[in-house]
Amino acid sequence: MTSQADPFARKFVTVARILRARGNKGEVAAELLTDFPEHLKEQPELFLTANSGVPQKTAVQSFWMDRNHPGQCVFHFAGVSSISAAEKLRGQQVQIPWGQRAELPSGTYFVTDLIDCSVFELPVTTGSVASSPCLAARTPSLLGQVRDVYFPGEGQPGTPLLALDTPQGELLVPLAEDICKKIDLFARRIEVLLPEGLRDL
């Protein structure tokens, strides 16, 4: 059961966007917006949302990957049995409830979970200064809010970057364990320890 205080309650995540009718029996071609398309094979029902409206639960008759068009898939929804009916779904979002998303390995996160999180900077405590009662009393200060997540180019090694909106402008913070010390998605809060010079990059 999900608590009413849960920020993810009653939320949906978009996993595909319908592009056009495909075939003559009501199938539709869709652009995949998930890294876990195999998870969709396990869903007997999905939600269709048009123009930011209310998601409508819809039974799935069949689903498969489109081998001729990488990054696309094909849905056949119950009650859609003609080209004209399929065309009415063009542009709609295919969604699943937040709680039905694929499980991620520990230490990895969905980008949508990180967006809009508040980021707090932890005070630096080094050497003998760390024992100062005044310094110990310092609390994390609000640094900014996550606006986007940038990834290295395809085939390029590297660490994803959190793009923060701060009063001084954009700040890029590596999504690394030694920098992002605590990520609390429920509280929508990330605590970071910035290395010296990061602000100047």
N, C-alpha and C positions, 0 to 999 in steps of 0.2 A: 504494500500500500504506500502511496506517495503522500507525504505531508503537504498541507496547503502552503506551508512556508518554503517548500522546495522550489527554488527558482526555475527548475526544469519541468515542473508539473504542467501538464496539458500543452507542452510545446511539441513541435514537429520539426523534423529535419528533412530537407529536400535531398532525394537520392537520384532523381532523374528529371529531365524536362522533355515533354512530348514535342516532337518536331513536326510530324506529319503522319498521314495514313500510310499504311504499308500493306500491300496485298489487297484482296477484295472481300475478306471475311471479317473485317473490323479490327485487324491488328494495327498497332501504331509503332513507329520508330521513335526512339527516345535517346537523348544525350545523357550518358551516365555522369553523375555528379558525386560518385562515391568510389572509394578505393576498395570496397568490399562487395562487388556485384554478386558474388556467390551467395551472399546473405539474403539477397532478394528471392532466390529460389525457394527459400524456406518460408516465405510470407504468403499465406493463402489470401490475405486481404491487404490492400494498400489504401492510401488516402490521396484523392485528387483535389487540387486546389487551383481555382482560376482567379486571376486578377486579385490576389491577396484576400480572397474570400475565405469562407469557412471550409476546412477540409471535409471532404465527403468520403466516407468509407466505401470502398469498391472491391468486390471479389475479383481475384486474378484467375483467369482460366489457364493461361500459360505464359511463360517467360523464357526467353533465351537470348544469348549473346549473338550479335550480328557479326559473323566472321568476315564479311566483306567491308564493313565499316568499323574500324577500331574506335573504341570509345562510345559505341552505340549498342543499344539492345532493342528487343522487341517485346512489347506487352500485348496481350489479348485480354481485355477486361470483360467481365460478365455483362450481358445486356448490350454489348456493342458488336453488331453483326454485319455492318455495311461500311462502305467507304465514306459515305456522307456522315454517318454517326461517328466514325473515327476522326474525321476532319474537325468535328466540333470540339475535340479534345486538344487540338493543336495549341501549343503554348502553355498548357496546364502543367503544374508541378506535381510530380509523384513524390509522396512523402510517407514517412513512417513516424510513429510516436517516438519521442526522445529516448524513452527507456528501452526501445527495441533495437537500438543501434548495435552493431557488432562490438564485441568486447575487444579492447585494445590491450597490448602487453603493458605491464607496469612501467611507468615513467614516460608513456606516450599519451598524446591527447588529441582530441578532435579540434581542428582550427576553430570551429564554431563555439567550442567551449571556452576558448581563450579570448575571443573577441569581446571587448567591453569590460574585461577584468581590470580592476584597479591595481596598480603596481606601486608597492611601497619599498623605499630604499632602507636597508638595514644600516645602522651605524657601524663604522669600522672600528674594530677592537683589536689592537695589536700590542704586543709587548706589555710593559708594566702599566701603560696607560689604560689597558683593559680593566685593571682592578679599581680604577677610579669610581667612587660611588656616583659621582655626577654623570659620568659616561654611561654607567650601567643603567641609570635611570632614563636614559634617552629611549624614545620609542621610534619605531619606523616612521619615516615621513613619506607622505604621498608624493610619488614621482610623476605619475601620469596614468593614462588609460590605454589599453591595447586597442589599436585601430585595425591592425592587419598583421599577418604573419608572412614573412618572405622566406622562400626556399631557394637553395642553390639550384643552378641550372641542371637540366637533365644530364645525368652521368657525371656531375661534378660533386666531389666530396665537400662537405661543409656542414655547419650547424645552422638550423633555421633561426631567423631573427624575429623578435617581437618588435613591431613598429609601434612606438608609443607616441601619443599626443601629449605633449607637456607644455607648460607655459612658455618655454623657450623654443618650442618647435618640435619637430620630429626627433626622436631618439631611438636608435636601434640597439636592442639588448639581445645578446645570444641566448637562445633557449638551451642552456647548458646547466648541468647539475651544480657545478661549482659557482654559478652566478645566480640561477633561480633556486634559492634555498628552500622555498616552500610554495606549493601551488595548491590552493584550496578552492576548488571549483564551486563547491556549495556556497562559500562565502563570497565568490567572485573576487578573490584576492590572491595576488602573487607578491612574494617578498624576495627582493633581489639584493645581492651584495656586489656592487659595481667595482670592477678593477680600476686601478688608477689609470687615467687617460682615456677611458671609454667615452666620456662626454665630449672629448675633443675630436673624435673620429668623424 
